[in-house]
Amino acid sequence: MTTVEIEYCVPCGMLDRALTVQEAILRQFADRLDRASLVMGDHGIFVVRVDGETVFDKEEDGFDVDEIVRRVRPYVGE
């Protein structure tokens, strides 16, 4: 099965975004995941990893929950 980590910047107040992404991923793939966890970070980080591979990084990508879910999909199968 698959693990998802959402690392977010605590001092920046990104918890709400992290929770929104986590909820969207769980709604789509909960039965195919081992874990969808939040990881506290700092320095402006907001990164989503699937099985250790980065699928979203706010430094490179615009924040779009639907796009993040689409990027997770290939890792969990249909």
C-alpha atoms as a printed R data frame, in Angstrom:
   type eleno elety resid chain resno       x      y       z
1  ATOM     1    CA   MET     A     1   0.000  0.000   0.000
2  ATOM     2    CA   THR     A     2   0.934  3.653  -0.239
3  ATOM     3    CA   THR     A     3   1.960  6.370   2.204
4  ATOM     4    CA   VAL     A     4   1.407 10.093   1.705
5  ATOM     5    CA   GLU     A     5   3.194 12.809   3.674
6  ATOM     6    CA   ILE     A     6   2.150 16.432   3.638
7  ATOM     7    CA   GLU     A     7   4.904 18.590   5.083
8  ATOM     8    CA   TYR     A     8   3.770 22.115   5.885
9  ATOM     9    CA   CYS     A     9   5.176 25.249   7.477
10 ATOM    10    CA   VAL     A    10   3.805 25.693  10.988
11 ATOM    11    CA   PRO     A    11   5.011 29.298  11.531
12 ATOM    12    CA   CYS     A    12   3.490 30.306   8.163
13 ATOM    13    CA   GLY     A    13   0.051 29.078   9.208
14 ATOM    14    CA   MET     A    14  -0.283 26.443   6.489
15 ATOM    15    CA   LEU     A    15  -2.120 23.922   8.663
16 ATOM    16    CA   ASP     A    16  -5.487 24.668   7.023
17 ATOM    17    CA   ARG     A    17  -4.037 24.015   3.553
18 ATOM    18    CA   ALA     A    18  -2.409 20.811   4.758
19 ATOM    19    CA   LEU     A    19  -5.681 19.601   6.267
20 ATOM    20    CA   THR     A    20  -7.563 20.442   3.067
21 ATOM    21    CA   VAL     A    21  -5.099 18.416   0.974
22 ATOM    22    CA   GLN     A    22  -5.137 15.534   3.459
23 ATOM    23    CA   GLU     A    23  -8.935 15.410   3.456
24 ATOM    24    CA   ALA     A    24  -9.121 15.471  -0.358
25 ATOM    25    CA   ILE     A    25  -6.586 12.650  -0.630
26 ATOM    26    CA   LEU     A    26  -8.351 10.571   2.015
27 ATOM    27    CA   ARG     A    27 -11.741 11.062   0.369
28 ATOM    28    CA   GLN     A    28 -10.357  9.774  -2.936
29 ATOM    29    CA   PHE     A    29  -7.957  7.058  -1.839
30 ATOM    30    CA   ALA     A    30  -8.485  6.101   1.828
31 ATOM    31    CA   ASP     A    31  -9.066  2.428   1.043
32 ATOM    32    CA   ARG     A    32  -5.772  2.263  -0.889
33 ATOM    33    CA   LEU     A    33  -3.491  4.076   1.567
34 ATOM    34    CA   ASP     A    34  -1.526  2.907   4.568
35 ATOM    35    CA   ARG     A    35  -1.132  6.444   5.815
36 ATOM    36    CA   ALA     A    36  -1.778 10.079   4.935
37 ATOM    37    CA   SER     A    37   0.187 12.017   7.511
38 ATOM    38    CA   LEU     A    38   0.949 15.617   8.319
39 ATOM    39    CA   VAL     A    39   4.574 16.528   8.985
40 ATOM    40    CA   MET     A    40   5.341 19.813  10.710
41 ATOM    41    CA   GLY     A    41   8.026 21.952   9.109
42 ATOM    42    CA   ASP     A    42   9.202 25.526   8.794
43 ATOM    43    CA   HIS     A    43  10.898 27.943   6.377
44 ATOM    44    CA   GLY     A    44   7.824 28.152   4.137
45 ATOM    45    CA   ILE     A    45   7.742 24.480   3.171
46 ATOM    46    CA   PHE     A    46   4.670 22.861   1.669
47 ATOM    47    CA   VAL     A    47   5.526 19.554   0.023
48 ATOM    48    CA   VAL     A    48   3.458 16.449  -0.718
49 ATOM    49    CA   ARG     A    49   5.327 13.144  -1.009
50 ATOM    50    CA   VAL     A    50   4.038  9.733  -2.012
51 ATOM    51    CA   ASP     A    51   6.203  6.819  -0.912
52 ATOM    52    CA   GLY     A    52   9.044  9.304  -0.440
53 ATOM    53    CA   GLU     A    53   8.771 10.862  -3.904
54 ATOM    54    CA   THR     A    54   7.830 14.549  -4.143
55 ATOM    55    CA   VAL     A    55   4.660 15.048  -6.197
56 ATOM    56    CA   PHE     A    56   4.029 18.665  -5.185
57 ATOM    57    CA   ASP     A    57   6.280 21.460  -3.943
58 ATOM    58    CA   LYS     A    58   4.888 24.968  -3.508
59 ATOM    59    CA   GLU     A    59   8.269 26.360  -4.576
60 ATOM    60    CA   GLU     A    60   7.692 24.916  -8.060
61 ATOM    61    CA   ASP     A    61   3.915 24.518  -8.395
62 ATOM    62    CA   GLY     A    62   0.794 26.629  -7.889
63 ATOM    63    CA   PHE     A    63  -1.426 25.445  -5.033
64 ATOM    64    CA   ASP     A    64  -4.358 23.492  -6.473
65 ATOM    65    CA   VAL     A    65  -5.906 20.737  -4.364
66 ATOM    66    CA   ASP     A    66  -7.434 18.964  -7.378
67 ATOM    67    CA   GLU     A    67  -4.064 18.942  -9.152
68 ATOM    68    CA   ILE     A    68  -2.354 17.497  -6.072
69 ATOM    69    CA   VAL     A    69  -4.944 14.700  -5.944
70 ATOM    70    CA   ARG     A    70  -4.356 14.015  -9.662
71 ATOM    71    CA   ARG     A    71  -0.626 13.740  -8.999
72 ATOM    72    CA   VAL     A    72  -1.189 11.232  -6.189
73 ATOM    73    CA   ARG     A    73  -3.515  9.029  -8.301
74 ATOM    74    CA   PRO     A    74  -0.808  7.197 -10.338
75 ATOM    75    CA   TYR     A    75   0.801  5.964  -7.111
76 ATOM    76    CA   VAL     A    76  -2.343  4.409  -5.664
77 ATOM    77    CA   GLY     A    77  -3.773  2.800  -8.791
78 ATOM    78    CA   GLU     A    78  -7.385  2.752  -9.830
